[in-house]
Amino acid sequence: MHQGSATDEIVDILDQLAVGATPDRLKQVERAKDLALRVQGLMSQQHSRQTGLAALIDTARELTRPYDLSSLLTVIARRARFLLGLDMAWLSIHSPAGGESVVHAADGHISMVSVGMRVPTAGGLGNLVTERAAPVWTADYLNEDEIPRTDTTHGAVRAEGLRAVLGVPLRRDAAILGVLYVGHRQVRPFTADEITLMSSLGDLAAVAIEKAQRLGRAQDEVSELRLDASRAEDSYASAQRLNLVYARLIDLVLRGGDLHTLVDEAGELLGGTFLVRDPSGTDLTATPVPGLDEAELRKVAMGAHPAGQPVMTPGGTWVCPILAGEEPLGTLILATDRPLDEQQTHIISLTARVAAVSLLLQQSTSLAELQVRSEVFQDLIHGEQLSARQLADRARRLAVDLSVPHVLVVARPENDPQGRGAFWASSYAHQRSGLKSVESDGIVLLLPGADAGATGRTVATEFAAALGHPVTVGSAGPVTSAETLSEAFQEAQRCLDALTALGSAGGAASSRELGFLGLLLSDEPNAGGFIADAIGPVLEYDAQQGTELTRTLETYFSLGGSATRTADALHVHPNTVARRLERITELLGERWQDSTQRLEVQIALRLNRIRHTVRARGGGLTARR
C-alpha cells in the first residue's frame, strides 16, 4: 500500500470518529489527524530526498563517461533541468580573458538563450553567484528588485517567460569556472533540499568540466605530437630522397660524366634547363637557354654569392653560385616554368655542389694555380722586406707579364656588407687577364693598362653599376716590374685615403688627378711631371715661339692678378698683357684661374723657377771646378 493512500485512510477513519464525539474526544481526534499529516509530510520529504540523491548519483555516474567538453555541458544542462522537474537549464563558462561569460549549453529553451550567447560578468544574477561563490535564487525574477539586472540576461529571461530562477557556481577548489542556471516559467520557491541538490550537481559538473578540459588539452597535445611526428617523418623521407639524388649525381660525375651530362640529368629532375657559367660569364654548357635577362642575372648572382643559396630572379629564373669554399667557380642557372617547392630548391643547391666537384676534377690544376697566383700577388703588394731574388721568383709564378704596363687599383665599396664585391672583382679580373686580392680596406686589382687615372675611373664606374652602390677607387701606375708593386699599392692606398679625407667617397683618382696632393703622396715625387701637367703647354709655347708667357704669369700672380700693374712691371702696353693672358687661356683652358687649378699653376711656376735656379747654380759650380 502506498504511503499517501494509507495516510488518507487513517484521516478518513479519524473523520468518522469525530462524528458525534465529545469535545475532549474531538481534540484527541484532531491531534491524531495532525500527527498523521505530519508523518505523511516527513515521509514524503524523505522520499523526495531519496529520489533526488538517486538521480544525483545517476548523474554522477553519467558524467564519468569520456565526453568531449561540448557534449558534457549538454548532458549537464539536460540533467539539471530534469533533476528538479523545471522548464529550462543552461550553463555559462567564464572567459579566460575575463569580462564575460559564454553560454556553452542550454536545454528546454525556446528563444534567444542559445549556445554562444555572451553574458557580461558585471551585474546580473550570475555575477552575484560568482562574487559570493554560493547559490542565488528568486521565486519571481521579473518582480525581484534585489538582483541587479543586465540587458542581456534580463532580455533572455523575459523572452523565455521564466519566473523562478536559480543559479549555482561551478566551483573547483577556490576557482569558479562558470554558473549553472535552472528556471521555471511559473512562480515557485526553491526549497533548501532543491538548492542543496543543485549545488551538489554544480560541484560534480565542475569536476567533470575540468576533467574534460584536461582531456581536451591532452588530446590537443597528442594531436600536436602526432603532427610533429608526421612532419619529422616527412622531413626524414625528404632528406632520404635528397640523399639519393645527391648520390645519383655524384656517382654520375665520378663515373666520368661531364657538366653537360650533369645538368641534363638535374634538368630532368626539375623539369627545366640548367646552364653553367664560369666567373667571367662564359657558358660552360652548350644547352641554349633563350630569353635570359643578363643584367638581372648578374645582379642576382652577386646577391646569391655570399649566402651560397639559390635565389630566384624577378623573371622566375633560378641562380645559384658554384663555390669551392669561398672561391667562386661559376654560376648555375635554371630556367623552368614550374614553381619549385623547398625540396626542389635543395636539388638546385645539390646540383651546384656536384658541379663544383666536376669543375674541381676537370680544372684542379688551374684552380690551384689561381689560388697560388692570388697568394703570390698578396706577397708582392706587401713585399717591402722581400729580397730581389724572392721578388723575381714570385713574379715568375704570377703568370702575368709585368714587362707590359699594368695599373694597380684599390677599390672600396661604400656599402657592401654581404661581400658581393669580391665576387664581381674575381670575374672582372679574370675577364681582363688581371689579378685580384681582398684586403681589409678594400679589393686590390692588377689590370693591364698604362693610364692609372683612366683605369681607376673605369673600375669605379663599372663596379658601382654592378653593386648599385658608390665605390671609391685609388689607382697607381703604370707598373712594369714586380719590385714596384708594393710601392704602387701603397700609393694607390694613399690616394684612396686622400679621397676619403676630402669627402669624395665614390670618386676615383690617381696621384696625377690629385695634382699637388698627388705630388706629396707619391713615394717618388715627380716634380717635372707635375710642372708639365700644370703649365707644360705654356713652357713649350715659350720655347718654340720665344715668347714670355711664363714670365707674364709669374708677374701677374705676384701682383695679385692685376693686368694693369703687370703691364707696368713688364714695361709693355696693357693690351699686350691682355693678349698674352688670352693665349695662356687657349693653352691651359678656360678654368686655369679657378681656385684649385690657379693654386696648382702657381705651385708649378714656383717649382719651375726653383728648378732653373738650382740647375744654374749647379752649372756654375761645375764650371769653377
Secondary structure as UniProt FT lines:
FT   HELIX           3..17
FT   TURN            18..20
FT   HELIX           23..63
FT   HELIX           69..83
FT   TURN            84..85
FT   STRAND          88..94
FT   TURN            96..97
FT   STRAND          100..107
FT   TURN            115..116
FT   STRAND          118..120
FT   HELIX           124..132
FT   STRAND          136..138
FT   HELIX           141..143
FT   HELIX           151..160
FT   STRAND          164..172
FT   TURN            173..174
FT   STRAND          175..184
FT   HELIX           192..254
FT   TURN            255..256
FT   HELIX           259..270
FT   STRAND          273..277
FT   TURN            279..280
FT   TURN            290..291
FT   HELIX           294..307
FT   STRAND          311..312
FT   TURN            314..315
FT   STRAND          318..324
FT   TURN            325..326
FT   STRAND          327..335
FT   HELIX           342..381
FT   TURN            384..385
FT   HELIX           388..397
FT   TURN            398..399
FT   TURN            402..403
FT   STRAND          406..413
FT   TURN            417..418
FT   HELIX           420..431
FT   TURN            432..433
FT   STRAND          435..439
FT   TURN            440..441
FT   STRAND          442..448
FT   HELIX           452..467
FT   STRAND          471..479
FT   HELIX           482..484
FT   HELIX           485..501
FT   TURN            502..503
FT   TURN            505..506
FT   STRAND          508..510
FT   TURN            511..515
FT   HELIX           516..521
FT   HELIX           527..545
FT   HELIX           549..558
FT   TURN            559..561
FT   HELIX           563..570
FT   HELIX           574..588
FT   TURN            590..593
FT   HELIX           595..624
//
